[in-house]
């Protein structure tokens, strides 16, 4: 027993010693093995990935790798083996790889071609040196025939049937594929290059610091914007003067920061941004030219037209022949319809993306990922392509081109003078026509207000038509359904206002007009998600109170009159909101919108006017005796109405429906004052107090609007800049700098 006991104690001691020795050796072995691994820092999100690390090598050469800074999907590779970019250099199948290229091309020249244009392309290629890599995209499937040209044998040919150059560019010109080239030319096939030299063009682009450019276009050949027409007195130009109403800012397209999509040239850095903006399903690229400015800053300095190296647009409709005849329409008609639709879709997507970005920023949850110079940058956020991020670190605020585009609101003196002029014209013409009509109706006994309004609109349309024929402005085609409904709505609102006046007392009618402002605020808040500060609401309340004191006397209610007043309020508010919205969303000027809608307004009032007037006055407009003085005042009223209608659309378009209504009440106060001064109307202390209170309200409204705009700009410049509708534009406040990105012959619709 004793032997066994001693033996057990001895074995137990040996086991303990063995365990201690093995532990020490294991710790030492683990330590030396551990320090032989490269140091890797794990974040919370990366730690879970470490469990699935693969091993490289075999036997004793085992290496675990996870490099989070590698391109997405290549985290398990050692950085030294990662090649994030490629190129289009042609390689041999033999010999040393380092000896494949005697000279590497610096620039990439692409054409989207059909075989029918081979001679034109051959002439164009000869204008470029061997520093340019030639890449042809074939939309007709014919590639081998091009080998009749010697240069074609060293060119790259990509063939996919019936596709456009932007379809090819999105799929074959990824920035990581063409990153080896300093400049990328993406040209149409119908360009005459007799006066062009590729090397000299590159020299001028570098000299003038152009990131996005195009050669000047011969002014007498093809349809061109003013911006892209060649000027014979300079090397390069970066801005121009377009037709009236097309440019709200001289630094915005199409007056600056603009080139067409037929022959653009991009720097490597600019193309990285532009490529991300191209939509996969929008293959024609319409609208892209107006958005290029988002990829360089300041855009009006880095986008321009090279005049001394110019081309001729031959206007060969090659894409039309690639379409398909449907529903009895020629192939080219289907292609053109697709182009127009894509232009509208692109603008909508851009606007929606901007609004989504703004909404996210407001909530404070936007995390903008980096899109630096790293060649492995991915489109990790749907907002990247909107703002064209280029810094290597996460941005804490919107890029500076937003500031350059929008934070200067109010500093553009010429545009602000235009707003002030519109406001002054509206006040002066409205007061004038009220006094004229009051004399016509009260003193001369012509009570037919609705019919007179239809005559006003007919004269307005005829005047605008004459102005358009003399090229004072260009008519822009707007969807007929939109224009018709808009015109009818405005005509109905005028008729309802007149009926409201006929069925109600003067006091109740004035209350109806006062109710338009709060109802407009309500509609814009509910449906357009606009926000009005408490201070602005308070100033509007003071204004309405003052006008009410000055103008509202008796309040006699009746059921029919109340219904008519409610309908008049609704139609007037909706019509004025649409006046603002159509101009902003469809990028039409006030003149263009008035020209398109005036015939429909005039038609409905011309037909219904005599009946409405007969119902209200019990008199027949056609049986009225028209003396020479009555005719003179009618003609004068019609002449003044042109200015009234024009200024009304202009003020609503440049400011907002609420601001226009505030301006309208200023007119009411002025009419009361002029009525007392010129027509000797009764004037009481109540009128004086009301007018003074209203003026205080208008002053507060304008002041608070200016303060709100400044506050928005200082807190978040992008928010102030991107709002398409001015919720709180002051009477003499900041201009709306939303660019008139109007594409020629494009029909757009809101309905």
C-alpha positions in Angstrom: 0.0 0.0 0.0 2.8 2.3 0.9 4.5 1.7 -2.3 1.4 2.3 -4.2 0.9 5.5 -2.3 4.3 6.8 -2.9 4.0 5.9 -6.6 0.7 7.8 -6.9 2.2 10.9 -5.4 5.2 10.7 -7.6 3.0 10.4 -10.8 0.8 13.3 -9.7 3.9 15.5 -9.3 5.3 14.5 -12.7 1.9 15.3 -14.4 1.8 18.8 -12.8 5.4 19.5 -13.8 4.7 18.3 -17.3 1.6 20.6 -17.6 3.6 23.6 -16.4 6.4 22.9 -18.9 4.1 22.4 -21.8 2.2 25.6 -21.0 5.4 27.6 -20.9 6.6 26.1 -24.1 3.2 26.7 -25.8 3.1 30.3 -24.7 6.7 30.9 -26.0 5.9 29.1 -29.3 2.7 31.1 -29.7 4.5 34.3 -29.0 7.2 33.7 -31.6 4.7 32.5 -34.2 2.5 35.5 -33.5 5.2 38.1 -33.9 6.1 36.5 -37.2 2.6 37.6 -38.7 2.2 41.1 -40.1 0.3 43.5 -37.9 -3.4 43.8 -38.7 -5.7 46.2 -37.0 -9.3 45.1 -36.8 -12.4 47.3 -36.6 -15.7 46.0 -35.2 -17.0 45.3 -38.6 -13.9 43.7 -39.8 -13.4 41.4 -36.9 -16.1 39.0 -38.0 -14.4 38.8 -41.4 -11.2 37.5 -39.8 -12.8 34.2 -39.0 -13.0 33.4 -42.7 -9.5 34.4 -43.7 -7.9 32.2 -46.3 -4.3 31.0 -46.2 -1.7 31.4 -48.8 1.2 28.9 -49.4 1.6 25.6 -47.7 3.6 23.9 -45.1 5.3 26.3 -42.7 4.7 29.4 -45.0 1.2 30.3 -43.9 0.1 33.9 -44.2 -3.4 35.3 -43.2 -4.3 38.6 -45.0 -7.1 41.1 -44.7 -6.4 44.6 -46.0 -9.5 46.8 -45.7 -8.0 49.6 -47.8 -7.8 47.3 -50.9 -10.5 47.6 -53.5 -13.8 46.0 -52.6 -13.5 42.2 -53.1 -9.7 42.3 -52.9 -9.3 42.6 -49.2 -7.7 39.1 -49.0 -5.0 40.0 -51.4 -1.6 41.5 -50.5 -1.6 45.1 -51.8 1.4 44.6 -54.0 -0.5 42.2 -56.3 -3.6 44.4 -56.6 -4.0 46.2 -60.0 -7.0 48.5 -59.6 -6.8 50.1 -63.1 -6.4 48.8 -66.6 -5.8 50.3 -70.0 -6.6 49.7 -73.7 -2.9 49.2 -74.7 -2.6 46.5 -77.3 -0.2 43.7 -76.2 1.9 41.1 -78.0 1.4 37.4 -77.5 5.2 36.8 -77.2 8.3 38.4 -75.8 8.9 40.3 -72.7 5.8 42.3 -71.4 7.9 45.3 -70.6 8.9 45.5 -74.3 5.4 45.4 -75.7 5.0 49.2 -76.0 7.6 51.3 -77.6 5.4 54.3 -77.0 2.3 54.5 -74.8 -0.6 56.7 -76.1 -1.4 59.7 -73.8 -5.0 60.3 -75.0 -8.0 58.3 -76.0 -10.1 59.1 -79.1 -13.4 57.3 -79.5 -15.9 57.4 -82.3 -19.3 55.7 -82.5 -19.5 54.7 -86.2 -21.3 53.1 -89.0 -19.4 51.8 -92.1 -21.1 54.4 -94.3 -19.1 57.2 -92.5 -15.8 55.4 -93.0 -14.3 58.2 -95.2 -15.3 60.9 -92.8 -13.7 59.0 -89.9 -10.6 58.3 -91.9 -10.2 62.0 -92.5 -10.8 62.7 -88.8 -8.2 60.1 -87.6 -5.5 61.7 -89.7 -5.9 64.9 -87.6 -4.6 63.1 -84.6 -1.0 61.9 -83.9 0.2 58.6 -82.5 -0.2 60.0 -79.0 -3.9 59.2 -79.4 -5.3 55.7 -79.0 -8.2 55.1 -81.5 -11.3 53.3 -80.3 -14.2 52.6 -82.6 -17.7 51.6 -81.4 -19.6 49.9 -84.3 -23.3 50.2 -84.1 -23.8 48.4 -87.5 -21.7 45.3 -86.7 -19.3 45.9 -89.6 -15.7 45.9 -88.4 -13.4 43.9 -90.7 -14.1 46.2 -93.6 -12.3 49.0 -91.8 -9.0 47.2 -92.3 -8.7 49.0 -95.7 -7.3 51.8 -93.5 -3.8 51.1 -92.1 -4.6 52.9 -88.8 -7.6 50.6 -88.3 -5.2 47.6 -87.7 -3.9 49.2 -84.5 -7.2 50.6 -83.4 -9.6 48.9 -81.0 -12.9 47.8 -82.4 -16.0 47.2 -80.2 -19.1 46.0 -82.0 -22.6 45.8 -80.6 -25.6 46.3 -82.8 -27.8 49.5 -82.6 -26.3 51.2 -79.6 -25.3 54.8 -78.9 -22.0 56.2 -77.8 -23.2 56.8 -74.3 -24.3 53.1 -74.0 -20.8 52.2 -75.1 -19.1 54.7 -72.9 -20.9 53.5 -69.8 -19.9 49.9 -70.4 -16.5 50.1 -72.0 -15.0 53.4 -70.7 -15.1 52.8 -67.0 -12.7 55.4 -65.3 -10.5 52.5 -64.0 -10.2 51.3 -67.6 -9.3 54.6 -69.2 -7.3 56.0 -66.3 -4.1 55.7 -68.2 -5.2 58.5 -70.6 -5.0 62.2 -69.8 -7.9 63.2 -72.0 -10.8 61.2 -73.4 -12.5 62.3 -76.6 -16.1 61.0 -77.0 -17.1 62.1 -80.5 -19.9 61.7 -83.0 -19.1 60.4 -86.5 -20.5 63.3 -88.5 -17.9 66.0 -87.6 -15.8 67.8 -90.3 -12.2 68.4 -89.0 -10.6 70.3 -91.9 -9.7 73.1 -89.4 -8.8 70.9 -86.5 -5.5 69.5 -85.1 -5.5 67.2 -82.1 -2.1 68.1 -80.7 -2.8 71.9 -80.9 -6.2 71.3 -79.3 -4.6 69.5 -76.3 -2.1 72.4 -75.9 -4.9 74.9 -75.7 -6.9 72.8 -73.3 -4.0 72.6 -70.9 -3.1 76.3 -71.4 -6.5 77.5 -70.4 -7.1 74.9 -67.7 -10.2 73.2 -69.3 -11.3 70.0 -67.6 -14.3 69.6 -70.0 -14.3 71.1 -73.4 -15.2 70.9 -77.1 -14.0 72.4 -80.3 -15.9 75.4 -81.6 -18.7 74.7 -84.1 -19.0 76.5 -87.4 -21.9 78.9 -86.9 -23.4 78.3 -90.3 -23.6 74.6 -90.2 -26.0 72.6 -88.0 -28.0 73.6 -85.0 -25.8 74.9 -82.2 -26.2 76.8 -79.0 -24.6 80.2 -78.8 -22.1 78.9 -76.3 -20.7 76.3 -78.7 -20.5 78.5 -81.8 -16.9 79.3 -82.8 -15.6 82.9 -82.3 -13.0 84.0 -84.7 -11.3 86.5 -82.4 -9.9 84.3 -79.6 -8.4 80.9 -78.7 -11.0 79.9 -76.1 -14.3 81.2 -74.7 -16.0 80.2 -71.5 -19.3 82.1 -71.6 -21.7 83.7 -73.9 -25.0 85.6 -74.1 -28.0 83.4 -74.9 -31.6 84.4 -75.9 -33.6 86.3 -73.2 -34.9 84.1 -70.4 -32.6 81.2 -71.1 -30.0 82.0 -68.5 -30.9 83.1 -65.0 -27.2 83.3 -64.1 -24.3 84.1 -66.5 -22.2 81.4 -64.8 -24.8 78.6 -65.5 -25.8 76.7 -68.7 -26.3 77.4 -71.4 -24.5 80.7 -71.0 -21.4 79.1 -69.3 -20.2 75.8 -67.9 -21.7 74.1 -70.9 -20.6 72.0 -73.9 -22.7 69.9 -76.2 -22.7 66.1 -76.2 -21.7 65.7 -79.8 -17.9 66.3 -79.3 -17.0 66.5 -75.7 -13.4 66.1 -74.4 -12.9 65.2 -70.7 -9.9 65.2 -68.5 -9.2 62.0 -66.6 -10.5 63.5 -63.4 -13.6 65.0 -64.9 -14.5 61.8 -66.7 -14.3 59.8 -63.4 -17.2 61.9 -62.2 -19.2 62.2 -65.4 -19.1 58.4 -65.9 -20.9 57.9 -62.6 -23.6 60.4 -63.7 -24.4 58.5 -67.0 -27.5 56.4 -66.5 -27.5 52.8 -67.6 -30.9 52.9 -69.3 -30.7 56.5 -70.7 -28.6 55.8 -73.8 -28.9 59.1 -75.8 -27.3 61.3 -73.2 -29.8 64.1 -73.5 -29.6 66.5 -70.5 -26.1 65.4 -69.6 -24.6 68.5 -71.2 -26.5 70.7 -68.6 -25.3 68.6 -65.7 -21.6 68.4 -66.6 -20.9 71.4 -64.5 -21.4 69.3 -61.4 -18.2 67.5 -62.0 -15.7 70.4 -62.0 -15.3 73.5 -59.9 -15.5 76.3 -60.6 -17.4 75.1 -63.6 -17.5 78.4 -65.5 -13.7 78.5 -65.5 -13.0 74.8 -66.2 -15.6 74.2 -69.0 -15.1 76.0 -72.3 -15.0 76.0 -76.1 -11.8 76.0 -78.1 -12.3 78.4 -80.9 -9.0 78.3 -82.8 -9.4 74.5 -83.3 -12.9 74.2 -84.7 -15.1 71.6 -86.4 -18.2 71.4 -88.6 -21.3 69.5 -87.5 -22.5 67.8 -90.7 -25.9 66.8 -89.2 -26.1 63.3 -90.5 -29.0 61.5 -88.8 -27.3 58.2 -88.6 -29.0 57.1 -85.4 -32.5 57.5 -87.0 -31.8 54.7 -89.4 -31.1 52.4 -86.5 -34.6 52.8 -85.1 -37.6 50.7 -85.7 -40.8 51.7 -87.4 -43.8 51.4 -85.1 -47.4 52.4 -85.3 -46.9 53.9 -88.7 -44.1 56.2 -87.6 -40.8 56.4 -89.3 -37.8 54.9 -87.4 -36.3 58.3 -86.8 -39.5 59.5 -85.1 -39.2 56.8 -82.5 -35.6 57.6 -81.8 -36.4 61.3 -81.4 -39.3 60.5 -79.1 -37.0 58.4 -77.0 -34.4 61.2 -76.8 -37.0 63.6 -75.5 -38.3 61.2 -73.0 -34.8 60.5 -71.7 -34.1 64.2 -71.3 -37.2 64.5 -69.1 -36.3 61.3 -67.1 -32.8 62.5 -66.5 -33.9 65.8 -65.2 -36.4 64.2 -62.9 -33.9 61.7 -61.6 -31.4 64.5 -60.9 -34.0 66.6 -59.1 -35.2 63.6 -57.1 -31.7 62.7 -56.1 -30.9 66.2 -55.0 -34.1 66.4 -53.0 -33.3 63.0 -51.4 -29.8 64.3 -50.5 -31.3 67.4 -49.0 -33.9 65.5 -47.0 -31.2 63.2 -45.6 -29.0 66.1 -44.8 -31.8 67.8 -43.0 -32.3 64.8 -40.8 -28.6 64.7 -40.0 -28.2 61.0 -41.0 -26.3 61.4 -44.2 -22.9 59.7 -44.3 -21.1 60.8 -47.4 -18.5 58.2 -48.4 -15.1 59.1 -49.8 -14.5 59.2 -53.5 -10.9 60.1 -53.5 -8.2 59.6 -56.1 -7.9 56.0 -55.0 -8.3 53.9 -58.1 -10.5 51.5 -56.3 -13.2 54.0 -55.4 -16.7 52.5 -55.8 -20.1 54.0 -56.2 -20.9 53.2 -52.6 -23.5 55.9 -52.2 -26.4 56.8 -54.5 -25.6 60.5 -53.7 -22.0 60.4 -54.9 -22.8 61.2 -58.5 -25.0 64.1 -57.5 -22.3 66.2 -56.0 -19.2 64.8 -57.7 -17.1 64.3 -54.6 -13.4 64.4 -55.2 -11.6 64.9 -51.9 -9.7 62.1 -50.3 -11.5 62.5 -47.0 -15.1 62.5 -46.0 -16.6 65.9 -46.7 -18.1 67.8 -43.9 -20.1 70.1 -46.1 -21.2 70.3 -49.8 -18.5 70.9 -52.3 -17.7 74.5 -53.2 -19.3 74.4 -56.6 -22.6 74.4 -54.9 -21.5 77.6 -53.2 -20.3 79.2 -56.4 -23.7 78.3 -58.1 -26.1 79.3 -55.4 -24.6 81.2 -52.4 -24.3 84.3 -54.6 -28.0 84.7 -54.7 -28.7 88.4 -54.3 -25.2 89.3 -55.5 -26.1 89.1 -59.2 -27.1 92.7 -59.5 -28.6 92.4 -63.0 -30.9 89.6 -62.1 -32.0 91.3 -58.9 -32.8 94.4 -60.8 -34.9 92.2 -63.0 -36.9 91.0 -60.0 -37.3 94.6 -58.7 -38.4 95.7 -62.2 -41.0 92.9 -62.4 -42.4 93.9 -59.0 -42.5 97.6 -59.9 -44.1 96.8 -63.3 -46.7 94.7 -61.6 -47.6 97.3 -59.1 -47.6 100.2 -61.5 -49.6 98.3 -64.2 -52.1 96.8 -61.8 -52.9 100.2 -60.1 -53.2 101.8 -63.5 -55.6 99.2 -64.8 -57.7 99.3 -61.7 -58.1 103.1 -61.9 -58.8 102.8 -65.7 -61.4 100.1 -65.2 -62.9 101.9 -62.3 -63.4 105.0 -64.4 -64.7 102.8 -67.3 -67.2 100.9 -65.1 -68.3 103.5 -62.5 -68.1 106.7 -64.5 -68.8 105.5 -68.1 -71.3 102.8 -67.3 -69.4 99.8 -68.8 -70.0 97.0 -66.3 -68.9 93.9 -68.3 -65.8 92.9 -66.3 -65.5 89.2 -67.4 -65.9 90.0 -71.1 -63.4 92.8 -70.8 -60.9 90.4 -69.2 -61.3 88.1 -72.2 -60.5 91.0 -74.5 -57.4 91.7 -72.3 -56.2 88.1 -72.9 -56.8 88.2 -76.6 -54.8 91.5 -76.9 -52.1 90.0 -74.7 -51.8 86.9 -76.9 -51.7 88.9 -80.1 -49.0 91.2 -78.7 -46.9 88.2 -77.6 -47.4 86.5 -81.0 -46.1 89.5 -82.8 -43.2 89.7 -80.4 -42.4 86.1 -81.0 -42.5 86.5 -84.8 -40.0 89.4 -84.4 -37.8 87.0 -82.3 -38.0 89.0 -79.1 -38.4 85.6 -77.4 -38.6 81.9 -78.5 -41.7 79.9 -78.1 -41.1 76.7 -76.2 -43.4 73.7 -76.9 -45.2 72.6 -73.7 -47.4 69.6 -73.4 -50.8 70.5 -74.8 -52.7 68.9 -71.9 -50.7 70.8 -69.4 -51.2 74.1 -71.1 -54.9 73.5 -71.8 -55.8 72.6 -68.2 -53.7 75.4 -66.8 -55.3 78.0 -69.1 -58.8 76.7 -68.4 -58.2 76.7 -64.6 -57.0 80.3 -64.7 -60.0 81.4 -66.8 -62.4 79.6 -64.5 -60.8 81.3 -61.5 -61.3 84.7 -63.0 -65.0 84.0 -63.7 -65.5 82.6 -60.2 -64.0 85.7 -58.6 -66.4 87.9 -60.6 -69.4 85.8 -59.7 -68.3 85.9 -56.0 -68.3 89.7 -56.3 -71.8 89.6 -57.8 -73.3 87.3 -55.2 -71.6 88.8 -52.1 -71.1 92.1 -50.4 -68.0 94.1 -51.1 -66.8 93.3 -47.6 -67.2 89.5 -48.0 -65.5 89.7 -51.4 -62.5 91.4 -49.8 -62.4 88.7 -47.2 -62.4 86.1 -50.0 -59.3 87.8 -51.5 -57.7 87.9 -48.0 -58.3 84.2 -47.6 -56.1 83.4 -50.6 -52.8 83.9 -48.8 -53.5 81.5 -45.8 -55.0 78.9 -48.2 -52.0 79.1 -50.5 -49.7 78.6 -47.5 -51.8 75.6 -46.5 -51.7 74.0 -49.9 -47.9 74.5 -50.3 -47.3 73.1 -46.9 -49.5 70.0 -47.4 -48.7 69.2 -51.0 -45.3 70.8 -51.8 -43.8 70.2 -48.3 -42.8 73.9 -48.0 -42.0 75.4 -44.7 -43.0 78.8 -43.5 -41.4 80.2 -40.3 -43.5 81.4 -37.4 -42.2 85.0 -38.0 -43.3 84.9 -41.7 -46.7 83.6 -40.6 -47.0 86.4 -38.0 -46.0 89.1 -40.6 -48.7 87.7 -43.0 -51.2 87.9 -40.2 -50.3 91.5 -39.5 -50.6 92.3 -43.3 -54.0 90.6 -43.6 -55.3 92.4 -40.6 -54.2 95.7 -42.0 -55.8 95.1 -45.4 -58.9 93.8 -43.6 -59.2 97.0 -41.5 -58.7 99.2 -44.6 -61.0 97.4 -47.1 -63.5 95.2 -45.3 -66.7 97.0 -44.3 -69.9 94.9 -44.3 -70.0 91.1 -44.1 -73.2 89.8 -45.5 -73.3 86.0 -46.0 -75.3 83.8 -48.3 -75.0 80.2 -49.3 -74.5 80.5 -53.0 -72.0 83.4 -52.6 -70.1 81.4 -50.0 -69.7 78.4 -52.3 -68.6 80.6 -55.1 -66.1 82.3 -52.9 -64.6 79.0 -51.8 -64.4 77.8 -55.4 -62.7 81.0 -56.4 -60.2 80.7 -53.5 -59.3 77.1 -54.5 -58.9 77.8 -58.2 -57.0 81.0 -57.7 -54.5 79.4 -55.3 -54.0 76.3 -57.5 -53.6 78.4 -60.6 -51.0 80.6 -59.0 -49.1 77.7 -57.5 -49.1 76.0 -61.0 -47.9 79.3 -62.5 -44.8 79.1 -60.3 -44.4 75.3 -60.5 -44.6 75.1 -64.3 -42.0 77.8 -64.8 -39.6 76.2 -62.4 -40.1 72.5 -63.2 -40.4 72.8 -66.9 -37.8 75.6 -67.3 -40.0 77.9 -69.2 -40.0 81.7 -68.9 -43.0 83.7 -67.9 -43.4 85.0 -71.4 -43.3 81.5 -72.9 -45.9 80.2 -70.4 -48.2 83.2 -70.9 -47.9 82.9 -74.7 -48.9 79.2 -74.6 -51.8 79.6 -72.1 -53.4 82.9 -73.0 -55.5 81.5 -75.9 -57.2 79.0 -73.6 -57.8 81.6 -70.9 -59.2 84.0 -73.5 -61.4 81.3 -75.1 -63.1 80.2 -72.0 -63.7 83.8 -70.8 -64.8 85.0 -74.3 -67.4 82.3 -74.4 -68.6 82.5 -70.9 -68.0 86.2 -70.3 -71.2 87.6 -71.9 -73.4 85.1 -70.0 -71.6 85.8 -66.6 -71.9 89.6 -67.2 -75.5 89.4 -68.2 -76.3 87.3 -65.2 -74.6 89.8 -62.9 -75.6 93.1 -64.5 -78.8 92.1 -66.4 -77.3 93.9 -69.4 -76.1 92.6 -72.8 -72.6 93.5 -73.7 -73.4 93.3 -77.4 -76.3 95.8 -77.0 -74.3 98.3 -75.2 -73.8 101.7 -76.8 -70.0 102.2 -77.4 -69.1 105.9 -77.4 -65.7 107.1 -78.5 -64.6 107.7 -75.0 -65.7 104.2 -73.9 -63.8 102.7 -76.8 -60.8 104.8 -75.9 -60.8 103.5 -72.3 -61.4 99.9 -73.4 -58.4 100.1 -75.7 -56.3 101.8 -73.0 -57.4 99.0 -70.5 -56.4 96.3 -73.1 -53.0 97.9 -73.6 -52.3 98.1 -69.9 -53.5 94.5 -69.5 -50.6 93.2 -71.5 -48.2 94.6 -68.9 -50.4 93.3 -66.1 -50.5 89.7 -67.4 -46.9 89.7 -68.3 -45.8 91.1 -64.9 -48.1 88.7 -63.0 -46.5 85.6 -64.6 -43.1 87.1 -64.1 -43.5 87.9 -60.4 -45.0 84.5 -59.6 -42.2 82.7 -61.5 -39.4 84.7 -60.0 -40.7 84.8 -56.4 -43.7 82.7 -55.2 -47.5 82.7 -55.1 -47.5 83.9 -51.5 -45.2 86.9 -52.4 -47.5 87.7 -55.3 -50.5 87.8 -53.0 -48.6 90.1 -50.6 -47.8 92.3 -53.5 -51.5 92.2 -54.5 -52.5 93.6 -51.1 -49.9 96.4 -51.5 -51.8 97.2 -54.7 -55.1 97.3 -52.8 -53.6 99.9 -50.4 -52.3 101.9 -53.3 -55.6 101.7 -55.1 -57.4 103.0 -52.0 -54.9 105.9 -51.7 -55.1 106.8 -55.4 -58.9 106.5 -55.4 -59.0 109.1 -52.6 -56.4 111.3 -54.3 -57.6 111.1 -58.0 -61.2 110.0 -57.8 -62.1 111.6 -54.5 -63.4 108.4 -53.0 -64.4 108.5 -49.3 -61.4 108.0 -47.0 -61.7 107.5 -43.2 -59.3 107.2 -40.3 -60.0 103.4 -40.5 -58.6 103.3 -44.0 -55.5 105.1 -42.9 -54.9 102.9 -39.9 -55.5 99.7 -42.0 -53.1 100.9 -44.7 -50.4 101.7 -42.1 -50.8 98.3 -40.4 -50.6 96.5 -43.8 -47.4 98.4 -44.7 -45.9 97.3 -41.4 -46.9 93.7 -42.2 -45.4 93.9 -45.7 -42.2 95.3 -44.2 -42.0 92.5 -41.6 -42.6 89.9 -44.3 -39.8 91.2 -46.5 -37.4 91.5 -43.6 -38.1 88.1 -42.2 -37.8 86.5 -45.6 -34.3 88.1 -46.1 -33.3 86.9 -42.6 -34.5 83.4 -43.3 -32.6 83.2 -46.5 -29.4 84.4 -44.9 -29.9 81.9 -42.1 -30.4 79.0 -44.5 -27.3 80.0 -46.5 -25.1 80.2 -43.4 -26.4 76.8 -41.9 -26.4 74.8 -45.1 -25.7 76.5 -48.4 -26.9 73.5 -50.4 -30.4 73.7 -48.8 -30.8 77.3 -49.8 -29.5 76.7 -53.3 -31.4 73.6 -54.3 -34.9 74.6 -53.3 -36.8 75.0 -56.6 -39.6 77.1 -55.1 -39.0 80.1 -52.9 -41.2 79.5 -49.9 -40.5 83.0 -48.6 -39.2 85.2 -51.3 -39.3 88.8 -50.1 -40.8 91.6 -52.1 -37.3 92.9 -52.9 -35.5 89.7 -51.9 -33.1 87.2 -53.4 -33.5 86.0 -56.9 -34.2 82.4 -57.8 -31.0 81.1 -59.5 -32.3 77.9 -60.8 -30.8 77.5 -64.3 -33.1 77.5 -67.3 -31.9 74.2 -68.6 -34.0 74.4 -71.7 -33.4 71.8 -74.4 -34.3 72.9 -77.9 -37.6 71.5 -79.3 -38.3 69.5 -76.1 -41.8 69.0 -75.0 -42.3 68.5 -71.3 -45.4 67.9 -69.1 -46.5 68.2 -65.6 -49.9 66.6 -66.1 
